[in-house]
């Protein structure tokens, strides 16, 4: 179990710390998805790296040997909404950091129109205004499954349940603007080149 006072890091830092291109890409993702710092991004990139490493190892095995583990990996990624294309190992290798960031609770709260900005969504989650399956959820970085996504709502005691609340009105206006203007400033950076996922950068 280990000593709780000496917990291991859940992320791997980049091997090239002074890379201006990576700096710019990371800052874009931090701003776009409302991350607190680069550590949050590195955690998701390390998680993605584990998926990709597992997929590469499975591709090196025979079909009989990898059948069970391959099915479990693909089903898990599909259930979480991370893998949207044809469920196979080749598409697992094509995953990017954005695929994981889009499944964060914070991101989905904003996409569902419950908050007026990605940063407001983080505030709502951390302050206990968001419920998941009727239970309060306070972790913005939690990866949400497709089934759980349907149960995201405001908590019962939250004043945001009042449709006349100023934050509700602002969130509704933003949601309408995003629908009417898909190329608005909210998603202007979504068409940029994805952040580099070179495994040697994030893997040990």
Residue frames as a rotation matrix with the C-alpha (Angstrom) as fourth column:
UNK 1
0.565 0.825 0.000 0.00
0.825 -0.565 0.000 0.00
0.000 0.000 -1.000 0.00
UNK 2
-0.225 -0.769 0.598 2.88
0.669 -0.568 -0.479 2.34
0.708 0.293 0.642 0.72
UNK 3
-0.527 -0.062 -0.848 3.33
0.753 -0.496 -0.432 5.24
-0.394 -0.866 0.308 3.07
UNK 4
0.472 0.802 0.365 0.53
0.881 -0.431 -0.193 7.83
0.003 0.413 -0.911 2.49
UNK 5
0.685 -0.277 -0.674 3.04
0.045 -0.907 0.419 10.53
-0.727 -0.317 -0.609 3.37
UNK 6
-0.414 -0.876 -0.246 5.31
-0.356 -0.092 0.930 9.45
-0.838 0.472 -0.274 0.52
UNK 7
0.544 0.713 0.443 2.96
0.194 0.407 -0.893 9.12
-0.816 0.571 0.083 -2.40
UNK 8
-0.438 -0.699 0.565 4.39
0.696 0.134 0.706 8.70
-0.569 0.702 0.428 -5.88
UNK 9
-0.587 0.195 -0.786 3.97
-0.482 -0.864 0.145 11.33
-0.651 0.464 0.601 -8.54
UNK 10
0.160 0.754 0.637 1.07
0.323 0.569 -0.756 10.65
-0.933 0.327 -0.153 -10.88
UNK 11
0.985 0.126 -0.116 2.74
-0.058 -0.392 -0.918 12.30
-0.161 0.911 -0.379 -13.83
UNK 12
0.183 -0.949 0.255 6.01
0.876 0.275 0.396 12.26
-0.446 0.150 0.882 -15.75
UNK 13
0.433 -0.091 -0.897 7.66
-0.135 -0.990 0.035 15.57
-0.891 0.106 -0.441 -16.57
UNK 14
0.994 -0.064 -0.092 8.83
-0.089 0.054 -0.995 16.21
0.068 0.997 0.048 -20.16
UNK 15
0.485 -0.873 0.053 12.36
0.784 0.461 0.415 15.08
-0.387 -0.160 0.908 -20.94
UNK 16
-0.457 -0.576 0.678 12.99
0.781 -0.625 -0.005 18.30
0.426 0.527 0.735 -22.88
UNK 17
-0.037 0.512 -0.858 12.09
0.895 -0.366 -0.257 20.98
-0.445 -0.778 -0.444 -20.31
UNK 18
-0.173 -0.098 -0.980 13.05
-0.091 -0.989 0.115 23.97
-0.981 0.109 0.162 -22.47
UNK 19
-0.705 0.099 0.702 11.08
0.690 0.323 0.648 23.50
-0.163 0.941 -0.296 -25.66
UNK 20
-0.852 0.335 -0.403 9.40
-0.282 -0.941 -0.186 26.71
-0.442 -0.045 0.896 -26.85
UNK 21
-0.607 0.662 -0.440 6.96
-0.456 0.163 0.875 24.89
0.650 0.732 0.203 -29.16
UNK 22
-0.377 0.454 -0.807 5.79
0.652 0.749 0.117 22.65
0.658 -0.483 -0.579 -26.32
UNK 23
-0.835 0.055 -0.547 5.51
0.411 -0.600 -0.687 25.69
-0.366 -0.798 0.478 -24.04
UNK 24
-0.795 0.530 -0.295 3.12
-0.605 -0.729 0.320 27.38
-0.046 0.433 0.900 -26.47
UNK 25
-0.409 0.651 -0.640 1.03
-0.175 0.632 0.755 24.25
0.895 0.421 -0.145 -27.01
UNK 26
-0.526 0.174 -0.832 0.73
0.777 0.496 -0.388 23.57
0.345 -0.851 -0.396 -23.28
UNK 27
-0.882 0.190 -0.431 -0.31
0.087 -0.834 -0.545 27.15
-0.463 -0.518 0.719 -22.52
UNK 28
-0.657 0.677 -0.331 -2.98
-0.641 -0.272 0.718 26.94
0.396 0.684 0.613 -25.23
UNK 29
-0.282 0.550 -0.786 -4.43
0.262 0.833 0.488 23.77
0.923 -0.068 -0.378 -23.73
UNK 30
-0.708 -0.015 -0.706 -4.28
0.706 -0.053 -0.706 25.15
-0.027 -0.998 0.048 -20.19
UNK 31
-0.868 0.380 -0.320 -6.22
-0.330 -0.923 -0.200 28.23
-0.371 -0.068 0.926 -21.26
UNK 32
-0.557 0.665 -0.498 -8.67
-0.573 0.128 0.810 26.36
0.602 0.736 0.310 -23.48
UNK 33
-0.013 0.535 -0.845 -9.59
0.290 0.811 0.509 23.73
0.957 -0.238 -0.166 -20.89
UNK 34
0.502 0.292 0.814 -9.20
-0.532 -0.638 0.557 25.89
0.682 -0.713 -0.165 -17.77
UNK 35
0.443 -0.414 -0.795 -6.49
0.603 0.794 -0.078 23.78
0.663 -0.445 0.602 -16.16
UNK 36
0.967 -0.073 -0.242 -4.92
0.168 -0.529 0.832 24.97
-0.189 -0.845 -0.499 -12.93
UNK 37
0.274 -0.937 -0.215 -1.33
-0.730 -0.348 0.588 24.33
-0.626 -0.005 -0.780 -13.96
UNK 38
-0.010 -0.370 -0.929 0.86
-0.924 0.359 -0.133 22.17
0.383 0.857 -0.345 -16.19
UNK 39
-0.839 -0.295 0.458 0.85
-0.485 0.788 -0.380 19.32
-0.248 -0.540 -0.804 -13.69
UNK 40
0.062 0.942 0.330 -2.81
-0.353 0.330 -0.875 18.67
-0.933 -0.063 0.353 -14.50
UNK 41
0.617 0.115 -0.779 -1.95
-0.786 0.033 -0.618 18.47
-0.045 0.993 0.110 -18.19
UNK 42
-0.407 -0.863 -0.300 1.04
-0.844 0.480 -0.237 16.20
0.349 0.157 -0.924 -17.54
UNK 43
-0.528 0.287 0.799 -1.16
-0.451 0.703 -0.550 13.81
-0.720 -0.651 -0.242 -15.52
UNK 44
0.583 0.812 0.034 -3.50
-0.351 0.289 -0.891 13.34
-0.733 0.508 0.453 -18.46
UNK 45
0.445 -0.493 -0.748 -0.62
-0.850 0.030 -0.526 12.99
0.282 0.870 -0.406 -20.90
UNK 46
-0.663 -0.677 0.319 0.95
-0.747 0.625 -0.226 10.35
-0.046 -0.388 -0.920 -18.66
UNK 47
-0.100 0.734 0.672 -2.38
-0.293 0.624 -0.725 8.50
-0.951 -0.269 0.153 -18.53
UNK 48
0.780 0.361 -0.511 -2.60
-0.556 0.024 -0.831 8.69
-0.288 0.932 0.219 -22.32
UNK 49
-0.079 -0.915 -0.395 0.96
-0.957 0.181 -0.228 7.40
0.281 0.360 -0.890 -22.58
UNK 50
-0.600 -0.089 0.795 -0.01
-0.500 0.817 -0.287 4.31
-0.624 -0.570 -0.535 -20.54
UNK 51
0.491 0.839 0.235 -2.87
-0.233 0.387 -0.892 3.55
-0.839 0.384 0.386 -22.91
UNK 52
0.691 -0.266 -0.672 -0.60
-0.715 -0.114 -0.690 3.91
0.107 0.957 -0.269 -25.92
UNK 53
-0.414 -0.900 0.138 2.13
-0.910 0.404 -0.096 1.77
0.030 -0.165 -0.986 -24.35
UNK 54
-0.264 0.420 0.868 -0.38
-0.306 0.817 -0.489 -0.97
-0.915 -0.394 -0.087 -23.59
UNK 55
0.778 0.603 -0.178 -1.68
-0.318 0.133 -0.939 -0.85
-0.542 0.787 0.295 -27.17
UNK 56
0.294 -0.751 -0.591 1.83
-0.914 -0.041 -0.404 -1.13
0.279 0.659 -0.698 -28.62
UNK 57
-0.625 -0.537 0.567 2.66
-0.711 0.691 -0.129 -4.09
-0.322 -0.483 -0.814 -26.39
UNK 58
0.110 0.762 0.638 -0.57
-0.186 0.646 -0.740 -5.82
-0.976 -0.037 0.213 -27.42
UNK 59
0.774 0.179 -0.608 0.12
-0.602 -0.094 -0.793 -5.28
-0.199 0.979 0.035 -31.12
UNK 60
-0.204 -0.939 -0.276 3.38
-0.955 0.253 -0.155 -7.17
0.216 0.232 -0.949 -30.66
UNK 61
-0.594 0.066 0.802 1.49
-0.391 0.847 -0.360 -10.25
-0.703 -0.527 -0.477 -29.42
UNK 62
-0.944 0.326 0.044 -0.52
0.232 0.563 0.793 -12.81
0.234 0.759 -0.608 -31.34
UNK 63
-0.392 0.873 0.289 -4.27
-0.518 -0.469 0.715 -12.31
0.760 0.130 0.636 -31.68
UNK 64
0.301 0.511 -0.805 -4.99
0.338 0.733 0.591 -15.19
0.892 -0.450 0.048 -29.30
UNK 65
-0.381 -0.562 -0.734 -2.73
0.879 0.027 -0.476 -13.80
0.288 -0.827 0.484 -26.57
UNK 66
-0.991 -0.131 -0.020 -3.99
0.131 -0.957 -0.258 -10.24
0.014 -0.258 0.966 -26.73
UNK 67
-0.454 0.878 0.154 -7.71
0.380 0.035 0.924 -10.86
0.806 0.478 -0.349 -27.29
UNK 68
0.261 0.635 -0.728 -8.92
0.921 0.063 0.384 -10.48
0.290 -0.770 -0.568 -23.69
UNK 69
-0.249 -0.438 -0.864 -6.73
0.716 -0.684 0.140 -7.50
-0.652 -0.584 0.483 -22.70
UNK 70
-0.963 -0.087 0.256 -7.40
0.254 -0.616 0.746 -5.75
0.093 0.783 0.615 -26.01
UNK 71
-0.166 0.981 0.096 -11.16
0.581 0.019 0.814 -6.08
0.797 0.191 -0.573 -25.51
UNK 72
0.304 0.265 -0.915 -10.95
0.944 -0.209 0.254 -4.70
-0.124 -0.941 -0.314 -21.96
UNK 73
-0.599 -0.620 -0.506 -8.80
0.534 -0.781 0.325 -1.72
-0.597 -0.076 0.799 -23.01
UNK 74
-0.896 0.272 0.352 -10.95
0.210 -0.438 0.874 -0.79
0.392 0.857 0.336 -26.00
UNK 75
0.038 0.980 -0.196 -14.21
0.713 0.111 0.693 -1.19
0.701 -0.166 -0.694 -24.06
UNK 76
0.066 -0.083 -0.994 -12.93
0.913 -0.396 0.094 0.93
-0.402 -0.914 0.050 -21.20
UNK 77
-0.843 -0.443 -0.306 -11.87
0.280 -0.846 0.454 3.77
-0.460 0.297 0.837 -23.52
UNK 78
-0.692 0.664 0.284 -15.14
0.266 -0.131 0.955 3.56
0.672 0.736 -0.086 -25.44
UNK 79
0.150 0.770 -0.620 -17.21
0.918 0.124 0.377 3.56
0.367 -0.626 -0.689 -22.24
UNK 80
-0.109 -0.274 -0.955 -15.42
0.707 -0.697 0.119 6.73
-0.699 -0.662 0.270 -21.12
UNK 81
0.862 0.507 0.009 -16.01
0.349 -0.582 -0.735 8.39
-0.367 0.637 -0.678 -24.47
UNK 82
0.160 -0.895 -0.417 -12.28
-0.335 -0.446 0.830 8.77
-0.929 0.007 -0.371 -25.11
UNK 83
-0.868 -0.408 0.284 -12.26
0.069 0.466 0.882 6.41
-0.492 0.785 -0.377 -28.08
UNK 84
-0.004 0.915 -0.404 -14.86
-0.442 -0.364 -0.820 7.62
-0.897 0.175 0.406 -30.58
UNK 85
-0.141 -0.102 -0.985 -13.62
-0.986 0.106 0.130 6.02
0.091 0.989 -0.115 -33.80
UNK 86
0.555 0.294 -0.778 -13.67
-0.367 0.926 0.087 2.34
0.746 0.237 0.622 -34.71
UNK 87
0.690 -0.249 0.680 -12.69
-0.688 0.065 0.723 0.50
-0.224 -0.966 -0.126 -31.50
UNK 88
0.839 -0.518 -0.164 -9.31
0.419 0.808 -0.414 -1.03
0.347 0.279 0.896 -32.28
UNK 89
0.425 -0.752 -0.504 -5.72
0.724 -0.052 0.688 -0.71
-0.543 -0.658 0.522 -31.11
UNK 90
-0.367 -0.569 0.736 -4.68
0.899 -0.421 0.122 1.41
0.240 0.706 0.666 -34.09
UNK 91
0.256 0.548 0.796 -7.14
0.270 -0.831 0.486 4.11
0.928 0.090 -0.361 -33.06
UNK 92
0.864 -0.067 -0.498 -5.89
0.494 -0.072 0.866 3.90
-0.094 -0.995 -0.029 -29.48
UNK 93
-0.120 -0.992 -0.032 -2.46
0.918 -0.123 0.376 4.90
-0.377 0.015 0.926 -30.80
UNK 94
-0.386 0.035 0.922 -4.06
0.650 -0.699 0.298 7.89
0.655 0.714 0.247 -32.55
UNK 95
0.622 0.672 -0.403 -5.49
0.752 -0.368 0.546 9.35
0.218 -0.643 -0.734 -29.32
UNK 96
-0.277 -0.668 0.691 -4.34
0.305 -0.743 -0.596 12.82
0.911 0.045 0.409 -28.29
UNK 97
-0.906 -0.118 -0.407 -4.34
0.424 -0.216 -0.880 14.75
0.016 -0.969 0.246 -25.02
UNK 98
-0.746 0.666 0.028 -7.43
-0.655 -0.740 0.153 16.64
0.122 0.096 0.988 -26.18
UNK 99
-0.196 0.686 -0.701 -9.41
-0.171 0.680 0.713 13.38
0.966 0.260 -0.016 -26.28
UNK 100
-0.357 0.016 -0.934 -8.89
0.836 0.451 -0.312 13.00
0.416 -0.892 -0.174 -22.52
UNK 101
-0.968 -0.070 -0.241 -9.34
0.181 -0.860 -0.477 16.69
-0.174 -0.505 0.845 -21.71
UNK 102
-0.603 0.796 -0.043 -12.74
-0.535 -0.364 0.763 16.68
0.592 0.483 0.645 -23.43
UNK 103
0.074 0.638 -0.767 -13.94
0.246 0.733 0.634 14.00
0.966 -0.236 -0.103 -20.99
UNK 104
-0.890 -0.380 -0.254 -13.08
0.352 -0.218 -0.910 15.95
0.291 -0.899 0.327 -17.83
UNK 105
-0.075 0.889 -0.451 -15.99
0.983 -0.010 -0.184 16.88
-0.168 -0.457 -0.873 -15.57
UNK 106
-0.262 -0.097 -0.960 -15.03
0.232 -0.972 0.035 20.54
-0.937 -0.214 0.277 -15.83
UNK 107
-0.953 -0.157 -0.259 -15.15
-0.207 -0.286 0.935 20.48
-0.221 0.945 0.240 -19.64
UNK 108
-0.680 0.733 0.023 -18.45
0.605 0.542 0.584 18.62
0.415 0.411 -0.812 -19.83
UNK 109
-0.094 0.624 -0.776 -20.12
0.808 -0.407 -0.426 20.99
-0.581 -0.667 -0.466 -17.34
UNK 110
-0.456 -0.128 -0.881 -19.23
-0.224 -0.941 0.253 23.86
-0.861 0.313 0.400 -19.68
UNK 111
-0.989 0.051 -0.138 -20.22
-0.122 0.242 0.963 21.97
0.082 0.969 -0.233 -22.84
UNK 112
-0.488 0.859 -0.154 -23.64
0.852 0.507 0.126 21.18
0.187 -0.070 -0.980 -21.33
UNK 113
-0.227 0.383 0.896 -24.30
0.188 -0.885 0.426 24.88
0.956 0.265 0.129 -20.75
UNK 114
0.567 0.421 -0.708 -24.23
0.737 0.124 0.664 24.73
0.368 -0.899 -0.240 -16.95
UNK 115
0.145 -0.594 -0.791 -21.50
0.625 -0.565 0.538 27.38
-0.767 -0.573 0.289 -16.73
UNK 116
0.931 0.278 -0.238 -20.78
0.040 -0.724 -0.688 30.58
-0.364 0.631 -0.685 -18.64
UNK 117
0.427 -0.836 -0.345 -17.07
-0.828 -0.208 -0.521 29.81
0.364 0.508 -0.781 -19.15
UNK 118
0.360 -0.372 -0.856 -14.62
0.137 0.928 -0.346 26.96
0.923 0.007 0.385 -18.74
UNK 119
-0.749 -0.654 0.111 -13.18
0.033 -0.204 -0.978 28.70
0.662 -0.729 0.174 -15.66
UNK 120
-0.270 0.759 0.593 -16.65
-0.942 -0.335 0.000 29.23
0.198 -0.559 0.805 -14.22
UNK 121
0.572 0.459 -0.679 -17.24
-0.398 0.880 0.259 25.49
0.717 0.122 0.687 -14.69
UNK 122
-0.275 -0.753 -0.597 -14.21
0.339 0.505 -0.794 24.72
0.900 -0.421 0.116 -12.56
UNK 123
-0.822 0.000 0.569 -15.45
-0.457 -0.596 -0.660 27.06
0.339 -0.803 0.490 -9.85
UNK 124
0.193 0.976 0.100 -18.88
-0.912 0.140 0.386 25.43
0.363 -0.166 0.917 -9.81
UNK 125
0.451 -0.065 -0.890 -17.35
0.022 0.998 -0.062 21.96
0.892 0.009 0.452 -9.46
UNK 126
-0.539 -0.783 -0.311 -14.87
0.353 0.125 -0.927 22.85
0.765 -0.609 0.209 -6.71
UNK 127
-0.795 0.284 0.536 -17.52
-0.571 -0.648 -0.503 24.79
0.204 -0.706 0.678 -4.75
UNK 128
-0.900 0.367 0.237 -19.90
0.183 0.810 -0.557 21.84
-0.397 -0.458 -0.796 -4.76
UNK 129
-0.268 0.841 -0.471 -22.60
-0.687 -0.509 -0.518 23.11
-0.675 0.185 0.714 -7.13
UNK 130
-0.120 0.152 -0.981 -22.39
-0.903 0.395 0.172 20.11
0.413 0.906 0.090 -9.50
UNK 131
0.108 0.244 0.964 -23.90
-0.661 0.742 -0.114 16.68
-0.743 -0.624 0.241 -8.83
UNK 132
-0.475 -0.266 -0.839 -23.11
-0.788 0.553 0.270 13.40
0.392 0.789 -0.472 -10.52
UNK 133
-0.360 0.478 -0.801 -25.73
0.254 0.877 0.408 10.68
0.898 -0.056 -0.437 -10.06
UNK 134
0.650 0.736 0.191 -27.34
0.127 -0.353 0.927 12.88
0.750 -0.578 -0.323 -7.36
UNK 135
0.612 -0.521 -0.595 -24.05
0.747 0.136 0.651 12.97
-0.258 -0.843 0.472 -5.43
UNK 136
0.887 -0.290 -0.360 -21.87
-0.295 -0.955 0.042 16.06
-0.355 0.069 -0.932 -5.12
UNK 137
0.560 -0.749 0.355 -18.77
0.827 0.485 -0.284 15.93
0.040 0.453 0.891 -7.35
UNK 138
0.904 -0.249 -0.347 -15.89
-0.099 -0.913 0.397 18.26
-0.416 -0.324 -0.850 -6.49
UNK 139
-0.064 -0.958 0.278 -13.09
0.253 0.254 0.933 16.96
-0.965 0.130 0.227 -8.73
UNK 140
0.438 0.281 -0.854 -12.78
-0.619 -0.594 -0.514 18.95
-0.652 0.753 -0.086 -11.99
UNK 141
-0.382 -0.734 -0.562 -10.29
-0.918 0.228 0.326 16.46
-0.111 0.640 -0.761 -13.47
UNK 142
-0.275 0.322 0.906 -12.55
-0.195 0.904 -0.381 13.42
-0.941 -0.282 -0.186 -13.08
UNK 143
-0.923 -0.023 -0.384 -12.99
-0.381 0.187 0.905 11.49
0.051 0.982 -0.182 -16.33
UNK 144
-0.221 0.951 0.214 -16.70
-0.661 0.015 -0.750 11.09
-0.717 -0.308 0.626 -17.02
UNK 145
-0.797 0.044 0.603 -18.20
0.361 0.835 0.416 8.05
-0.485 0.549 -0.681 -18.73
UNK 146
-0.847 0.520 0.112 -20.91
-0.097 -0.358 0.929 8.40
0.523 0.775 0.353 -21.37
UNK 147
-0.072 0.847 -0.526 -23.46
0.696 0.420 0.582 7.01
0.714 -0.325 -0.620 -18.93
UNK 148
-0.208 -0.078 -0.975 -22.45
0.912 -0.376 -0.164 9.41
-0.354 -0.923 0.150 -16.16
UNK 149
-0.960 -0.241 0.142 -22.60
0.279 -0.868 0.411 12.39
0.024 0.435 0.900 -18.53
UNK 150
-0.342 0.914 0.220 -26.39
0.268 -0.130 0.954 12.18
0.901 0.385 -0.201 -18.66
UNK 151
0.406 0.531 -0.743 -26.66
0.822 0.142 0.551 12.54
0.399 -0.835 -0.379 -14.87
UNK 152
-0.687 -0.696 -0.209 -24.65
0.723 -0.625 -0.296 15.77
0.076 -0.354 0.932 -14.52
UNK 153
0.306 0.810 0.501 -26.78
0.540 -0.581 0.610 18.53
0.784 0.084 -0.615 -12.97
UNK 154
-0.276 -0.315 0.908 -26.78
-0.519 -0.746 -0.416 21.13
0.809 -0.586 0.042 -10.24
UNK 155
-0.855 -0.032 -0.517 -26.87
0.393 0.611 -0.687 19.88
0.338 -0.791 -0.510 -6.65
UNK 156
0.042 0.984 -0.173 -30.16
0.873 0.048 0.486 20.17
0.487 -0.171 -0.857 -4.78
UNK 157
0.367 0.130 -0.921 -29.12
0.775 -0.590 0.226 22.94
-0.514 -0.797 -0.317 -2.32
UNK 158
-0.660 -0.734 0.162 -27.37
0.700 -0.522 0.487 24.99
-0.273 0.434 0.859 -5.03
UNK 159
-0.075 0.624 -0.778 -28.94
0.041 -0.778 -0.627 28.42
-0.996 -0.078 0.033 -5.70
UNK 160
-0.773 -0.288 -0.566 -28.22
-0.522 -0.218 0.824 27.78
-0.361 0.932 0.018 -9.38
UNK 161
-0.728 0.598 0.336 -31.31
0.643 0.765 0.031 25.58
-0.238 0.238 -0.942 -9.53
UNK 162
0.215 0.759 -0.615 -33.23
0.335 -0.648 -0.684 28.86
-0.917 -0.059 -0.393 -9.78
UNK 163
0.158 -0.119 0.980 -33.57
0.983 0.116 -0.144 29.59
-0.097 0.986 0.135 -13.52
UNK 164
0.877 0.222 0.426 -33.54
0.294 -0.949 -0.110 33.34
0.380 0.222 -0.898 -12.76
UNK 165
0.559 -0.754 -0.346 -30.08
0.408 -0.114 0.906 33.19
-0.722 -0.647 0.244 -11.16
UNK 166
0.655 -0.308 -0.690 -27.72
-0.605 -0.760 -0.236 35.57
-0.452 0.572 -0.684 -13.02
UNK 167
-0.452 -0.880 0.147 -25.15
-0.628 0.431 0.648 32.81
-0.633 0.201 -0.747 -13.57
UNK 168
-0.219 0.468 0.856 -27.82
0.485 0.814 -0.320 30.56
-0.847 0.345 -0.405 -15.11
UNK 169
0.806 0.548 -0.223 -28.90
0.127 -0.528 -0.840 33.34
-0.578 0.649 -0.495 -17.46
UNK 170
0.279 -0.794 -0.540 -25.28
-0.846 -0.469 0.253 34.04
-0.454 0.387 -0.803 -18.47
UNK 171
-0.594 -0.501 0.630 -24.61
-0.221 0.854 0.471 30.33
-0.774 0.140 -0.618 -19.05
UNK 172
0.211 0.773 0.599 -27.74
0.553 0.411 -0.725 30.03
-0.806 0.484 -0.340 -21.18
UNK 173
0.825 0.067 -0.560 -26.70
-0.314 -0.770 -0.556 33.00
-0.469 0.635 -0.614 -23.31
UNK 174
-0.190 -0.967 -0.169 -23.23
-0.830 0.067 0.553 31.56
-0.524 0.245 -0.816 -23.85
UNK 175
-0.454 0.066 0.888 -24.67
0.185 0.982 0.022 28.15
-0.871 0.174 -0.459 -24.78
UNK 176
0.632 0.754 0.180 -26.97
0.389 -0.107 -0.915 29.75
-0.671 0.648 -0.360 -27.36
UNK 177
0.607 -0.470 -0.642 -24.11
-0.682 -0.723 -0.116 31.78
-0.409 0.507 -0.758 -28.81
UNK 178
-0.466 -0.816 0.342 -21.93
-0.537 0.568 0.623 28.69
-0.703 0.107 -0.703 -29.14
UNK 179
-0.108 0.524 0.845 -24.70
0.516 0.756 -0.403 26.84
-0.850 0.392 -0.352 -30.97
UNK 180
0.850 0.518 -0.094 -25.36
0.226 -0.521 -0.823 29.75
-0.475 0.678 -0.560 -33.32
UNK 181
0.672 -0.701 -0.238 -21.67
-0.703 -0.504 -0.501 30.55
0.231 0.505 -0.832 -33.87
UNK 182
0.964 -0.266 0.005 -19.70
0.254 0.923 0.289 27.27
-0.081 -0.278 0.957 -33.92
UNK 183
0.218 -0.935 0.279 -16.56
0.780 -0.005 -0.626 29.16
0.587 0.354 0.728 -34.93
UNK 184
0.857 0.167 0.488 -16.78
-0.111 -0.864 0.490 31.62
0.504 -0.474 -0.722 -32.05
UNK 185
0.071 -0.915 0.398 -13.90
-0.747 -0.313 -0.586 32.47
0.661 -0.256 -0.706 -29.76
UNK 186
0.518 0.147 0.842 -14.86
-0.771 0.507 0.386 29.63
-0.371 -0.849 0.376 -27.43
UNK 187
0.652 -0.203 0.731 -13.56
0.254 0.966 0.043 27.07
-0.715 0.157 0.681 -29.91
UNK 188
0.850 -0.308 -0.427 -11.16
-0.526 -0.537 -0.659 29.08
-0.026 0.785 -0.618 -32.03
UNK 189
-0.119 -0.987 0.106 -8.21
-0.982 0.133 0.135 26.99
-0.147 -0.088 -0.985 -30.90
UNK 190
0.357 0.328 0.875 -9.85
-0.383 0.905 -0.183 23.62
-0.852 -0.270 0.448 -31.47
UNK 191
0.997 0.057 0.060 -8.61
0.034 0.383 -0.923 23.38
-0.076 0.922 0.380 -35.07
UNK 192
0.391 -0.919 -0.055 -4.99
-0.920 -0.390 -0.028 23.91
0.005 0.062 -0.998 -34.20
UNK 193
0.017 -0.477 -0.879 -2.45
-0.334 0.826 -0.454 21.11
0.942 0.302 -0.145 -34.45
UNK 194
0.907 0.376 -0.190 -2.72
0.024 0.403 0.915 18.76
0.421 -0.834 0.357 -31.43
UNK 195
0.516 -0.734 0.441 -0.08
-0.842 -0.343 0.416 18.90
-0.155 -0.586 -0.795 -28.78
UNK 196
-0.128 -0.663 -0.738 2.83
-0.725 0.570 -0.387 16.59
0.677 0.485 -0.553 -29.38
UNK 197
0.754 0.416 0.509 2.32
-0.650 0.585 0.485 13.12
-0.096 -0.696 0.711 -27.91
UNK 198
0.156 -0.799 -0.580 5.81
-0.477 0.454 -0.753 11.81
0.865 0.394 -0.310 -28.53
UNK 199
0.846 0.312 -0.434 6.07
0.147 0.645 0.750 8.99
0.513 -0.698 0.499 -26.01
UNK 200
-0.031 -0.929 -0.368 9.69
0.823 0.185 -0.538 9.75
0.568 -0.319 0.759 -25.20
UNK 201
-0.426 -0.077 0.901 8.54
-0.192 -0.966 -0.173 13.10
0.884 -0.247 0.397 -23.80
UNK 202
0.156 0.662 0.733 6.14
-0.880 -0.245 0.408 11.68
0.450 -0.708 0.544 -21.22
UNK 203
0.879 0.194 -0.435 7.21
-0.044 0.942 0.332 8.11
0.474 -0.273 0.837 -20.58
UNK 204
0.632 -0.679 0.375 9.82
-0.550 -0.052 0.833 7.01
-0.546 -0.733 -0.406 -18.11
